């Protein structure tokens, strides 16, 4: 990661659309929707922010690892959701952290949690800040004397590599690119590439059960964990490093997805892989999204386990610049560090053609090209484009889920209907709704919806809240999960309550009380405040 991180939005300064490009984007949006799009809102500067004065001060023993510098406080106020970007562009930093802590080691984390517990201060574990569900937000109510954002970026080392077992002990604060740079020197890879890869950390991936770019087999960070070590207010939590175990409920599974409410993850042993050298892929066009979904299911149930099996509906293909033919696009890709992939590619092409796909294929070690490369480029730049749209007052939001194959047609129809009707009801119509599959499994898919809607001046947050609630209601009502890989955070917490069993909620609450009796860790996430 190079360049200065934006405190108000995605990525680094100087990247993404320029103001002139954003103005042209606004003209395109205005023409597409038949509305007048305002001039883009200029990004804020730190100097113009009115941050609340810190309500707390660290004890002398912790002063060296704490800061109240305005840039750091502003940067740790929000994540990177539509709601976060919109409030930042409005210069609304009403609830910044009082202190940002930058621990140097595990002992510092322990000392910070001791201070927060004794002084009744909320502690928000912070990885890369890429949360889009309110997972790092510092608005925790009035029950705490203040808020400390605990940023683990100084715990950023690969501590140990076991080449024989193909595993590594890695500190939680390391960012994706730095991790892969270190592993590359050993010809190894973690092979976990979420869209936030450049601006997220191993600890964040573990705490949120991050989903990676690869669409089958090893889809979540869960699949790569050998053991996890965390600091809790009641002591150190470390599981035994094993390739597998049947000894009771897994300690690792309890920390995975805990989103900072049970402890601060400090390091983990992670399974690695040899770096791929063989690649092959194909792109197929289908007349309808439904036909493409049938083909994706066939590939998922074939046992071929492609690295990528990404289906785009015609609107998604058009929106991302992947393809403008009006067809649904299915991208299938294979990779291996061990063997050529001709047989896997040939069988997948046969399946796609049998189901009506018009197939273009590539083999060997050729680079991506055509629709596959167009999609990859759009995927990487999408968050920057989203920020530009938000600056134009356009509501730009995503809803991702997973459901079984038998439920997908109804879920797809009902979510699309709920979003379009609600957008119309709150005067944010016409809404443009697209869908793609990010991951596929033998028993179901992970649909990812994108909605664009021109917001009404001054009403964008209310309109977003209505659309978000309608989509979430539809996901739960039609057999989907409230999140496949974006986590629960504060934004999804009400719908998570409908998804989980009541007795499990009671057990999770009991676990939190046992590990965090003062309730200082990330209050309001997963469990109601």
C-alpha angles and dihedrals in degrees: 000000000000131000133037115308115238111245092202104042150358126326131337134331114270096029127106130030118343120232090262091051090047090053089052089048088054091053090052091049091048091052093045095050100030093237137116110256117204125231113278118271110247114241115257125250123220092241093064095051121104102211119188112252113258110268094202138039126209119246116259091260091062101037093098093061098041132079138185093189108147096233092054093046092049093046091053096048098084145014123227108275125126089259091051095049093046093052091046092051088051088055089243107151095148096147110038120161111268091222134015112212122203106191117200097203144355092279089060091052090052091050092049093051090048090053093047092048095049095044099040095244123153113240118207114193108220128197115166097329094238094130114137095187104062092266097143100031116134100213097110101151131249101299094092132066090227147323131262120195107210108208113192097194092122091059090074109130137115096228102186140002124205101197092180093058092031095235139119139204106229134181115241098236097063115117122229099254094047091050094051092045090057095045092047090067087064093043089247136122138191086215094211113132116168116178086256091055095124094049105034137075140226091250091052091050091052096044093051100035089241120210118224132217094262112097106207141033103006099033102147135046086246090078093063101050122114096165141339132215122202139171116230131179087255098049145283120331113200127160124210115264107246138147088231140341139190094196104127126289110347117254088207093055091055092055094043106091093007089125095211098301096112103036147321112277108225105173144349142195106238131194113240136197136213112263112264118251101170122067136172135164150164138209121211130191121211129191092231139024088237091058090048090051091054090052092048089052091050091052092046092051095044096079091235091119100201118200088234131027104162122168121196123191115227092261093050091048090052095043093052095043090242096125137344100196095105090243131121110253124216115191116196122183136173132195136179141174091207115042147014115269103216095118094049092048093046093052093047091049089050090053093048094049092046088058095049102269122151099221135205114182140190127192144185117029096324118145122248115273140167117014093355093056092042089054094048092051092048091048092055097046097039097098091052090049090048091056090051090052091050090052086058092055093254117144105233116178140152133212119195127186144147130231139164118274094251091057098044101088093053094041091050093050095044096047091048090048094047093050097046095045094046092047088054092047093054093043096252095117145164091051120193110217124187135176137203137169112244095179136011131203132185089255102036152342139252107234116198117200126200123195127192119186131164106245126222112246111268093001101078097110094050090047091048091050092053094048092045092050093047093050092046092049090051093049093054095041092053101048101268131127119251087236136011097185112343095082130230105267116155096305096062098034097102092054093043086062089060092048102049125067115257092235090054090052089054091049092049090049090051090051091052092050090051094050100030107026093169091052094229099136114099096319116209096029117117091342124061113254 
